[in-house]
Amino acid sequence: MAKFCEKCGAQLEDNATFCTACGATQGQPAQAAPQQAAPAQGGAAQGFVANMPKVSANDIKEAMNLETIKNLPKTKDKKTIAILGCAALLVIIVLIILFSLIFGGGYKSPLDDFCKGFNKSNSKLMLKATMPDDVFDAYVDENDPDWDDMDDSLDSMKKLVGIKYGDDVEISYKVTDKSEISKSKLKKQYKSQAKAWAKAADGSTSDYYPTAGYELEVEFTIEGDDDEDTEETTVKVGKVDGDWIILDGGAFDSLTSGSSSLGLDDLDDIDIDDYL
């Protein structure tokens, strides 16, 4: 049987080990084609996890040293990059958790709740802005308030305010300045209030002294479809038993009492029933 060159096809002697035409070596076994790696089951995410470098406690210790961190932009070690990336993510998560635990909703949260409660005729939300949660719960247990009735009363008051400002009356605020109130001053100023809260919640007076507080300079605005007014007022907020609340409301108090700061002192000649 005739033999031909495996490369150029020239006819060769049966025992030829190379081609006399092109010089190609004959008779070498064909190399097997490299097998492709089977795709990881579960998609790219599982593949990424499967290919992550195994990390020991010692690896983490070495990766976290100052010299490694300084040279991070130059390093090509994927394991070091992965370790530092995970460590940075962990630090961010811990900081977010700590911030939430320490600061909660923040010192502005009771003002936000008060305004939201008024604008949505939610008397419950307004009241919660002025007392700690467990004191509020004790108040509800003892008085069993009719929230629907209280919301209706709030609606009626908003209609009264609307005589001056028009329909769709809403309130808003802007903090223009703040100063911290010392713990000793807070304890002195709110000693009697702490006792009252402790009595209402059947707790210890020491638990209801404000642990932090601010005196806020606030631009308080009330606005309707026809008119609006902005008043500068001072509001004190404090953190009591872990909750930020309004301690002294300034214009926020005058809103609920219907004082002259809302421009309601000149309504003697108006028939209120026409608006309620």
C-alpha positions as CSV (number, residue, x, y, z in Angstrom):
1,M,0.0,0.0,0.0
2,A,1.5,3.4,-1.1
3,K,2.4,5.8,1.7
4,F,1.9,9.6,1.4
5,C,3.3,12.5,3.3
6,E,1.0,13.5,6.2
7,K,1.7,17.2,5.5
8,C,2.2,17.8,1.7
9,G,0.8,14.5,0.3
10,A,3.9,13.5,-1.7
11,Q,4.3,9.8,-2.3
12,L,6.9,8.2,0.0
13,E,8.6,4.8,0.5
14,D,6.8,2.6,2.9
15,N,9.5,2.8,5.6
16,A,10.1,6.6,5.2
17,T,10.3,8.5,8.5
18,F,10.4,11.9,6.9
19,C,9.2,13.5,3.6
20,T,11.8,13.9,0.9
21,A,9.6,16.7,-0.6
22,C,8.8,18.9,2.4
23,G,11.0,17.4,5.2
24,A,8.0,16.8,7.6
25,T,8.5,14.0,10.1
26,Q,6.2,11.1,9.5
27,G,4.5,8.6,11.8
28,Q,4.0,10.9,15.0
29,P,0.8,10.2,16.9
30,A,-1.7,13.0,16.7
31,Q,-2.0,15.1,19.8
32,A,-5.3,15.0,21.5
33,A,-7.2,18.3,21.4
34,P,-7.2,20.0,24.9
35,Q,-10.4,19.4,26.7
36,Q,-12.4,22.4,27.7
37,A,-13.2,22.8,31.4
38,A,-16.8,21.8,32.1
39,P,-18.9,24.9,33.0
40,A,-19.6,25.2,36.7
41,Q,-23.1,24.3,37.6
42,G,-25.2,27.0,39.0
43,G,-23.9,29.8,36.8
44,A,-21.2,32.5,37.2
45,A,-21.9,33.1,40.9
46,Q,-21.1,29.5,41.9
47,G,-18.2,29.4,39.5
48,F,-16.8,32.5,41.2
49,V,-17.2,31.0,44.6
50,A,-15.7,27.7,43.5
51,N,-12.6,29.5,42.1
52,M,-12.0,31.7,45.1
53,P,-8.7,31.1,46.8
54,K,-8.8,29.3,50.1
55,V,-8.0,31.7,52.9
56,S,-6.5,30.9,56.3
57,A,-6.4,33.1,59.4
58,N,-2.7,33.5,58.7
59,D,-3.4,34.7,55.1
60,I,-5.7,37.4,56.5
61,K,-3.1,38.5,59.1
62,E,-0.5,38.8,56.4
63,A,-2.8,40.7,54.0
64,M,-3.8,43.2,56.6
65,N,-0.3,44.4,57.4
66,L,0.4,48.1,56.6
67,E,3.1,47.3,54.0
68,T,0.7,45.1,52.0
69,I,-2.0,47.7,52.1
70,K,0.4,50.4,50.9
71,N,1.5,48.3,48.0
72,L,-2.0,47.2,47.0
73,P,-2.2,49.2,43.8
74,K,0.9,47.4,42.6
75,T,0.1,43.9,43.7
76,K,-1.0,41.1,41.3
77,D,-1.8,38.6,44.0
78,K,-5.5,37.8,43.5
79,K,-5.7,36.2,47.0
80,T,-4.4,39.4,48.7
81,I,-6.8,41.6,46.7
82,A,-9.7,39.3,47.5
83,I,-8.9,39.3,51.3
84,L,-8.6,43.0,51.5
85,G,-11.8,43.5,49.5
86,C,-13.7,41.3,51.8
87,A,-12.2,43.0,54.8
88,A,-13.2,46.4,53.5
89,L,-16.7,45.3,52.9
90,L,-16.9,43.9,56.4
91,V,-15.7,47.1,57.9
92,I,-18.4,49.1,56.0
93,I,-21.2,46.7,57.1
94,V,-20.0,47.0,60.8
95,L,-19.9,50.8,60.6
96,I,-23.4,51.0,59.1
97,I,-24.7,48.7,61.9
98,L,-23.0,50.8,64.6
99,F,-24.2,54.1,63.2
100,S,-27.8,52.8,63.2
101,L,-27.5,51.5,66.8
102,I,-25.9,54.6,68.1
103,F,-27.8,57.3,66.3
104,G,-31.0,55.7,65.4
105,G,-33.2,58.0,63.3
106,G,-31.2,61.1,64.3
107,Y,-32.1,64.2,66.2
108,K,-34.4,65.5,63.4
109,S,-36.6,62.4,63.4
110,P,-39.2,63.7,65.9
111,L,-39.6,66.9,63.9
112,D,-40.0,64.8,60.7
113,D,-42.7,62.7,62.5
114,F,-44.5,65.7,63.9
115,C,-44.7,67.4,60.5
116,K,-45.7,64.2,58.7
117,G,-48.3,63.5,61.4
118,F,-49.9,66.9,61.0
119,N,-49.8,66.9,57.2
120,K,-51.4,63.4,57.1
121,S,-53.8,64.1,60.0
122,N,-52.1,61.3,62.0
123,S,-52.4,62.4,65.7
124,K,-50.7,59.2,66.8
125,L,-47.5,60.0,64.9
126,M,-47.6,63.6,66.3
127,L,-47.9,62.4,69.9
128,K,-45.2,59.8,69.5
129,A,-42.8,62.6,68.5
130,T,-43.1,64.1,72.0
131,M,-42.5,61.1,74.3
132,P,-40.4,57.9,74.6
133,D,-41.9,54.8,73.1
134,D,-42.6,52.9,76.4
135,V,-44.2,56.1,77.9
136,F,-46.3,56.3,74.8
137,D,-47.3,52.6,75.2
138,A,-48.2,53.2,78.8
139,Y,-50.3,56.2,77.8
140,V,-52.2,54.1,75.2
141,D,-52.8,51.3,77.7
142,E,-54.1,53.6,80.3
143,N,-56.2,55.9,78.1
144,D,-57.2,53.8,75.2
145,P,-57.4,56.8,72.9
146,D,-59.8,56.9,70.0
147,W,-57.3,57.7,67.2
148,D,-60.0,58.2,64.6
149,D,-61.7,60.8,66.8
150,M,-58.4,62.5,67.5
151,D,-57.6,62.5,63.7
152,D,-61.0,64.1,63.0
153,S,-60.2,66.8,65.6
154,L,-56.9,67.4,63.9
155,D,-58.6,67.7,60.5
156,S,-61.0,70.3,62.0
157,M,-58.1,72.3,63.4
158,K,-56.5,72.3,60.0
159,K,-59.7,73.6,58.5
160,L,-59.6,76.4,61.0
161,V,-56.0,77.2,60.1
162,G,-57.1,77.1,56.5
163,I,-59.3,80.1,57.0
164,K,-56.1,82.2,56.8
165,Y,-54.0,80.0,54.6
166,G,-56.4,78.2,52.3
167,D,-56.9,74.5,51.5
168,D,-54.3,71.8,51.8
169,V,-52.5,73.3,54.8
170,E,-49.1,71.7,55.5
171,I,-46.2,72.4,57.8
172,S,-42.5,72.1,57.2
173,Y,-39.2,73.1,58.9
174,K,-35.6,73.8,58.2
175,V,-32.9,73.7,60.9
176,T,-30.6,76.7,60.5
177,D,-28.4,76.2,63.6
178,K,-27.9,73.8,66.4
179,S,-26.0,73.7,69.7
180,E,-25.5,70.8,72.0
181,I,-27.0,70.8,75.5
182,S,-24.8,69.3,78.2
183,K,-26.0,66.2,80.1
184,S,-25.9,68.1,83.4
185,K,-28.1,70.9,82.0
186,L,-30.5,68.4,80.5
187,K,-30.8,66.5,83.8
188,K,-31.5,69.8,85.7
189,Q,-34.1,71.1,83.2
190,Y,-36.0,67.9,82.7
191,K,-35.8,66.4,86.2
192,S,-39.6,66.7,86.9
193,Q,-40.4,65.5,83.4
194,A,-38.2,62.4,83.9
195,K,-40.1,61.6,87.1
196,A,-43.4,61.9,85.3
197,W,-42.3,59.7,82.5
198,A,-40.9,57.1,85.0
199,K,-44.2,57.1,86.9
200,A,-46.2,56.7,83.7
201,A,-44.1,53.8,82.5
202,D,-43.5,52.3,86.0
203,G,-39.8,52.6,85.6
204,S,-36.8,54.3,87.1
205,T,-36.4,58.1,86.9
206,S,-32.7,57.7,86.0
207,D,-33.8,55.9,82.8
208,Y,-35.7,58.9,81.6
209,Y,-33.1,61.7,81.9
210,P,-32.2,62.9,78.4
211,T,-28.7,61.4,77.5
212,A,-28.2,63.8,74.6
213,G,-29.9,66.9,73.4
214,Y,-29.7,69.9,71.0
215,E,-31.2,73.4,71.0
216,L,-32.2,74.0,67.4
217,E,-32.9,77.2,65.6
218,V,-35.6,76.3,63.2
219,E,-37.5,78.1,60.4
220,F,-41.0,76.8,60.8
221,T,-43.3,77.2,57.8
222,I,-47.1,76.8,57.5
223,E,-48.5,76.9,54.0
224,G,-51.8,76.6,52.2
225,D,-53.1,77.2,48.7
226,D,-53.6,80.9,49.5
227,D,-50.9,82.0,51.8
228,E,-47.9,81.0,53.9
229,D,-45.9,82.2,56.9
230,T,-42.4,81.3,58.1
231,E,-41.5,81.9,61.7
232,E,-38.1,81.5,63.4
233,T,-38.4,79.5,66.5
234,T,-36.3,77.5,69.0
235,V,-36.9,73.8,69.5
236,K,-35.2,71.5,71.9
237,V,-34.9,67.8,71.1
238,G,-33.4,65.1,73.3
239,K,-32.6,61.4,73.4
240,V,-34.6,59.7,76.2
241,D,-34.5,56.0,76.8
242,G,-33.0,55.6,73.3
243,D,-35.6,57.6,71.5
244,W,-35.2,61.1,70.0
245,I,-38.2,63.2,71.0
246,I,-39.3,66.9,71.0
247,L,-38.6,68.3,74.5
248,D,-39.7,71.9,73.9
249,G,-41.5,72.5,70.7
250,G,-41.5,76.3,70.2
251,A,-43.8,77.0,67.2
252,F,-44.6,73.3,67.0
253,D,-46.3,73.7,70.4
254,S,-48.1,76.9,69.3
255,L,-49.5,75.0,66.3
256,T,-51.3,72.5,68.5
257,S,-52.5,75.2,70.9
258,G,-53.8,77.5,68.1
259,S,-51.8,80.5,69.4
260,S,-51.4,83.9,67.7
261,S,-48.2,82.9,66.1
262,L,-50.3,81.2,63.5
263,G,-52.2,84.4,62.7
264,L,-55.4,83.1,64.3
265,D,-55.9,85.9,66.8
266,D,-57.9,88.0,64.4
267,L,-60.7,85.4,63.8
268,D,-63.3,86.7,66.3
269,D,-65.7,87.9,63.6
270,I,-65.6,84.7,61.6
271,D,-68.2,82.0,61.9
272,I,-66.1,78.9,62.5
273,D,-69.0,76.6,61.8
274,D,-68.9,77.6,58.2
275,Y,-65.5,75.9,57.9
276,L,-65.9,72.8,60.0
